[in-house]
Amino acid sequence: MHPITDVFFDYDYTLLDFDPGNAAAMAILATSYGAPFAQAFDGAFQTVLQAKRVQNDDWANVPGGQEGFTKLRRRFTELQGQDMFFPWSRQICAMYAAEQINLPMTPAQAAEVAVVFWQAVAERATLYPDTLPFLQRLDDAGIPYHIFTGSDGHLRWQNDVWAYDPDFARTEKAKRLETLVPLGVRPASVTTGDPYEKPDKRFYEAMLRNAEIATGKNILAAQAIAVGDSFAIDVQAPVDQLNLRGGYWLRRNQPGEQINARMWAVQSLADIPL
């Protein structure tokens, strides 16, 4: 069997432990806007996060279940004013959370909440303990690694509507990813979900294209693997759509298992064979 030539990582909850930054942001929002707002804000985030991780139509871990997520998605879309759903948009999340507790909030305030949130997340960027050792294994083996991460849904209030500009959103996401460099994470390429988001095939095709441009080589999908915390969009979709060699679903603190011939669930990055 040919060796693995490239590894594609999801970012949040795969290489980066998002929880410390999120907790810091919630503490700041609780001080500025009150604990009920912070609780409603984090509640919306947890609903989206757990919905992203749904497997085999099991919605037990999603607050409010499938119905709760469907309602949230519908309201997020209505608040944005366009037929697009940006699950990680902190501007829309702020508007939604304020609405849940009857707290008046202007778009300008919602935009400020988003700035505060992402600054706190960036300042508390925390890698998992197994991240750097595994990346060192890749470096030692001469295997380039890449990041493929969803859009943070950065929006701007313009002409009385929330406007989406893919270039602006991509630039804002890049600022957060820059915090990885001092931590020792230096991917060969980065692909974000602007304007195409997982699991759109165009997103994964862009992921391969960006990796080829960055490395200056043709990347054979059959010799690359994908790693992420969401089975559906980080593992199954890229493996099936691009015919990757394999995919690893990172489920920390849960038993590992082989899902099928090309996909596995693992507890740690250290469990991924090279």
N, C-alpha and C positions, 0 to 999 in steps of 0.2 A: 504494500500500500504506500502511495506517495505521502510524504510528510505534509503537515499543515504549513501553509505558506502565509496566511493572514488570519487575524482574529478581529472580529467586530464586536465591540462592547456597547451595550446600553450604558447610560451614565448614572442617573439617580437610582439609588437602591441596588446598584450593581457594583460600581467602583466607589461611589460616594454614598456615605450614610447621610441621607437627607434629614433625618430626624433632629440632630442637634441644631442645625440652622433653622428648621421649622419651629422648634421649641423657643429659640431665641427671638424669632420674629413674633410669635404669639405673645411672649412676655411684653414686648414693646407695644404691640397693638392693644393689649389689655390695659396698659398704662395710659395710652393716648385716647383710646375709644371705649374703654370699659371691658370688663371680663366677659359680659354676655356677647359683645361683638366678636371678641377673639374666639370664643367657644363656637359661635355660629360660623365664623370664617373657617376654623379648623375642621368643623363638622362637614362642611361642604368639600373641603380638600380630601378628607378621609373617605367620603362617599365616592369621589372620582377615583382616588387611588385604589380602593378595593375593587371597584368596578373594572378597572384596568386588569386586575389579577384574576378575574372570574375564569374558572376552568370547569368544563363539563356542565355548564349552565347551573352551577352551584352559587347562589347569591347570598348564602348564609352570612358571610362576613361583611357584606355591604350594608351600611346603615340604611334602614328603610327598604332593603331588598331591591329587586329589580324595579319595582314601582317607584321607590324613592329616587333611584338614579334617573329613571325616565322623566320624572317631574323636574329634577334639578337640570337635566340636559335641556328640557323644553324651556325652562325659565332663563337659563343662561343664554340661549339662542335669542329669546325675546328681548332680553336686556341689551344684548349687543346690537339688535336691530337689523341683523343680516341673517341669511339662512346658512350660517356657518357656526360650528361649535368648537370653541377653544377651551378644552377642559382645564388647562393650567393657567388661564388668564387671571391674574390676581386683580386686575381692574374690575372684571365682571364678578369675580368672587366677592370682592368688597361690596359691590352694589347689592349682590344677592344676600350676603350676610346681614347687611344693614336693614334690608327689607324684612328679613325674618324676625327681627326684634323691633321693628318699627322705629328705627333710628334714621333720621334725615341724613342723607349723604349726597353731596354733589359729585359730578364727574371729576372735578378737580381734586376733591378729597379722595376719591377712589384711586385716582392716578397716584396720589401721594402715598396711599396705603401700599400700592404695588412697589413703589420705589423703596419704601422702608422695608418691606418684606424681602425683596431680592438683595438688598444691601446686607441685611442680617444673615441671610442664607450664605452669601459670598464670604462674609467675615468669619462664619463658623464652619467653613468647608471642612469636612471630616472624612477621611478615607477609612474604609474597612481595614482591619488588621491584615487581611489576606491580600489586599490589593497590590501593594508594592512588591511583596515577595513573588507574586505571580507575574507581574510585569517584568521583574528582573529575570525570571525564567525565560520569558519571551525574548528579552534583549540578549540573553546569553545564547539563545538558540538562533538568533538572527531573524526572528519572526516579527514583522511589523504589526502593530495593532492600531485600530481605528475606533472612533466613537460614532455611534449613530443614535441620536437622541431626539426626542419629540420637541415640538415647539413649546416655548413658554407662553405663547399667546400674548405677546406684548401688543397693546392697542393704544391708539391716541385719540383723544376727543377732538374732533374737527367738524366744523359746520353742523354742530348739534347731533353728531352721531359718533359711535366708536368706529374708527377707521383702522383697517388692517393693511399694513404695508409690509410685504414679506422681507424686503431689504432691511427695513428698520427692525423688525422682529428678529431677524437673523443676527444683526449687529448687536442688539441688546443681549441675546443669548450668548454670543461670543465673549462678551465682557465677563459673564459668570464663569464660562469655561476657562478663561485666562487664569483663574485662581488655582487651576490644577497644576500649572507649571511649577510654582514654588513648592508644591507638595511632592513633586517628582513624577508627575504624569505628563508624558509628552507624546501624544498620539501622532501618528503619521498624517492622519486626516480626520476631519470632523464633519459630520453631516447632520443638519438640524431639520426639523419638520416644517420648514418654511420654503416654498408654499405648499409642498406635498407632505402629508403626514402619514405615519404608520397607520394602517397596513397597506396603504396605496402602493402598488408595485412601482410607480414612478419614484417613490422615496427610496426604495431599495436599489433601484437602478442607478439613482444619483449617488447612493452610498458607494457602489462599486466604481462608478465613474470618478468620483472625488478621490477614492483611494488610488486609482490608477494614475491620476494626474499627480498626486502627492509623491508616489513612489517611483513613477516613471517606468512602470512595468505593466504588462497585462496580468490581471488577476484572474486565476482560474477558480471559479466558484466551487468546483468540485474539490478544491484543496483548502477551502476557507471554512471557518466556523463562526457562529454567532452565539453571544452570551447575553442573557438579560433576565430581569425579574418577572417579566410578563410572558407567559408561555405563548399566548396567542399572537402578540405583535413583535416580540423580540426573538422568538425562536421558531415557532411554526411557520409564520408568514414568510420570513426571509429564506428559510430552508426550502419550503415548498415552491415559492415563487422564483427563486434564483437557482434552485437545485444545489444548495450548498452541501458540503461534505457532511456537516452535522450541526446540531444546536444544543446548547446547554442551558437549562432553566434553573436559575439560581434561587433556591428556596432555603434560605438560611435557617438553621436549627430545625429542619425537617428531614426525614429520611430520604436518601437518594434512591433513584430507581431508573431503570431503562423504560422509556415510554414507547419507543418503537425502534426500528433499525437505525435511525439517524438522530434520534433525540433522546436526551437524558435529563433527569432532574438531579441536581447536586446540592450538597450542603454548603460547599465552599469552593472558591476558585481553585484551591489546591487539589480538588478532586477531579479537575479537568486534565485528561492526559494529552500530552503533546507528541 
